[in-house]
């Protein structure tokens, strides 16, 4: 039996989020990602 589980990774709530290119692109530098809180319950 094979099981497929879909989860999302979201920026940690304590990470400082910044944008580049005139505030149009998300800057991933220094951002820690975690599993989405609702995915923990699923």
C-alpha positions in Angstrom: 0.0 0.0 0.0 1.3 3.5 -0.9 0.2 6.7 0.8 0.8 10.2 -0.6 0.7 13.1 1.9 0.7 16.7 0.7 2.1 19.3 3.0 3.0 22.9 2.7 6.1 24.7 4.0 5.5 28.2 5.1 7.8 30.9 6.6 8.3 30.7 10.3 6.2 33.3 12.2 9.4 34.6 13.9 11.2 35.2 10.6 11.5 38.7 9.2 10.1 38.8 5.7 11.6 41.1 3.0 10.9 41.7 -0.6 13.1 42.7 -3.5 12.6 44.1 -7.0 10.4 47.1 -6.0 8.5 44.9 -3.5 7.4 42.4 -6.1 9.6 39.4 -5.3 9.8 37.4 -2.0 13.4 37.3 -0.6 14.0 33.9 0.9 17.4 34.8 2.3 17.6 34.2 6.0 14.0 32.9 6.2 13.4 29.6 8.0 10.5 27.4 6.6 8.4 25.1 8.7 5.5 22.7 8.0 2.2 24.6 8.0 0.4 24.5 11.3 -2.8 23.1 9.7 -0.7 20.3 8.1 0.4 19.1 11.6 -3.3 18.4 12.4 -4.1 16.7 9.1 
